Amino acid sequence: MTFWAQFFALFGAFLGSMFALVRFALTASRANADRFVTFLEGALRRQEDLNGQFQGAVESLSDNVRENSAALARMAERLGL
């Protein structure tokens, strides 16, 4: 084999290896990005569920405060305050 044939064979192997490593790295990066997006979507769904629970609790609390205020107003009327 001549020097140039060996050189081009080595250069071709280097380019092929480089291409394979870049492709592998990009595939791994894409998989990581997909997992991260999936995690963020799950976190968003959990946060929405938690916000729904808080909304129900706040509505219940406001109803109970309204009822207690009405009861206190009636008690104040009976006591003449």
N, C-alpha and C positions, 0 to 999 in steps of 0.2 A: 504494500500500500504506500502511496506517495504521501508526502507531507500534507498536501492540500486535501487529499481525500480523508486523511485522519483528522485534519483540522475541521473540515465541514461535517464529518461524522460526529465529532465531539461537540461542535457548535450546535448541530441539530439535536443532539441528545440534551444539551443544556437548555435549548429553547423549549423542547418538549417537556422537560422536567419543570421548567419555570411556568409554562402554561398550566400544567397539571396542578402545581402548588397554588397558583393564583385562583384557579377554578375551585379547588378544595377550600381555600380560605373564603372565597365569596359564598360558597354553598353553606359553610359553617356560620358565616356572618348572617346570612339570610335566615337560617334556622334560629339563631339567637334572636333576631329581630321579630320573627314570627312568635316565638315563645314570649317575648316581652309584651308584644301587642295583645296576645291572649291573656296574659296576666293583668294588663291594664284594663281590658274589657271586663274581666271577672271582678276586679276591684271596683270598677264603676257600677256593675250590677249590684254588688254587695252594698255599696254606698247608697244606691237608689232604694234598695230594700230597707236599709236602716233609716233613711230619711222618711220613708213611708210609715215606719213604725213610730218615729218621733212625731210625725204629723198627727197620727191617731192619738198619741199620748197628750199632745198639746191641745187638741180639740176636746178631748175628754176632760183635761184639767180646766180649760176655759168654761166648759159647761158646768162643772162642779163649783167653780168659783162664782159663776153667775147664780147658781142655786143657793149657795151659801150667803151671797150678798142679799138676795131676796129674803132669805130666812132671817138674816140679821135686821133687815129693814122692817119686817113684820114684828120682830121682837121689840125693836125700838119704838114702834107705834103702840104696841100693847103696854109698854112701860112708860109711855108718855115722854120719851126723850127727844 
